[in-house]
Amino acid sequence: MGEPDKRAHRAGRSEMTMLKPEEQQERKESVPPFQIHILSYRLDKTYYCTVDNVDPGAVIARAEGATREEAEAKAVAKAKERIRQTRILSGENH
């Protein structure tokens, strides 16, 4: 008595749709001096891509697009630009 009806509360709220990644693909490429890992997938109608350096696995770039090719091209271009700007220290400087 006095407690709200839990069913009424649930019935009034909209259900959230959980999207699952589809069409997932991954590959590795060489962008000297690094090896990169490219992961792309689709959620609903949008493709997403992340690029990380294989070791230590830090994300370098992310992008999205209407097609896989567009998302990957944007992410890889960003990653290449960021890698180009990376300074490599020799072992003597550590």
WOPEMO-V263754 format. One record per backbone hydrogen bond with DSSP energy under -0.5 kcal/mol. NH is the residue of the N-H (numbers start at 0). CO is the residue of the C=O. E is the energy in kcal/mol with one decimal. If there is no record, write none. Layout:
# WOPEMO-V263754
nh = [NH,NH]
co = [CO,CO]
e = [E,E]
This chain:
# WOPEMO-V263754
nh = [5,8,9,10,11,12,12,17,18,21,24,26,28,30,30,33,35,36,37,38,38,39,40,41,42,45,46,47,48,49,50,51,52,53,56,59,60,62,64,70,71,72,73,74,75,76,77,78,79,80,81,82,83,84,85,88,92,93]
co = [3,4,5,6,7,8,9,15,16,41,39,37,35,28,33,30,28,51,26,36,49,24,47,21,45,42,64,40,62,38,60,36,57,34,52,50,50,48,46,66,67,68,69,70,71,72,73,74,75,76,77,78,79,80,82,86,89,90]
e = [-0.7,-1.4,-2.2,-2.4,-1.3,-0.6,-0.7,-0.6,-0.7,-2.6,-2.8,-1.9,-2.2,-0.6,-2.9,-2.8,-3.3,-3.1,-3.1,-0.5,-2.6,-2.8,-2.2,-3.1,-2.8,-2.3,-2.8,-3.1,-2.5,-2.6,-2.7,-2.3,-1.9,-2.1,-1.6,-3.4,-1.7,-2.1,-2.2,-2.2,-3.0,-2.6,-2.3,-2.3,-3.0,-2.2,-2.2,-2.5,-2.8,-2.1,-2.4,-2.7,-2.5,-1.3,-1.4,-0.6,-1.4,-0.9]
